[in-house]
Amino acid sequence: MAIVKSELIKELKKSYPNFLNKDLDKIIGIILKEIKETLQRDEGVELRNFGTFRTNVQKASIRRNPKTGEKVSVPKKRTIKWKMSKDLFKKLNNEKE
């Protein structure tokens, strides 16, 4: 199951019942906006005990359409690369520290 923004707000509301939903929504929005803007500036984002986001440049290339076999030119583009933290890796794999 994937978590969506509304589910995240519900979970935060359980932990912090004194906060209003609109305030939690605004906080989540600010965090996501800052992550996007930082990645657009080609800077990395590190969330301790979770992971890091970095941008990666994918070179332009010529590939094949698997359905028709024709050659397709793919332009250079930026992608996002995420690497999980060691703490998250250990939690996912039930390892003790």
ABEGO torsion letter per residue (X at the ends): XBBBAAAAAAAAAAABAABBAAAAAAAAAAAAAAAAAAAAAGBBBBBBGAEBBBBBBBBBBBBBBAAAGBBBBBBBBBBBBBBBBAAAAAAAAGBBX
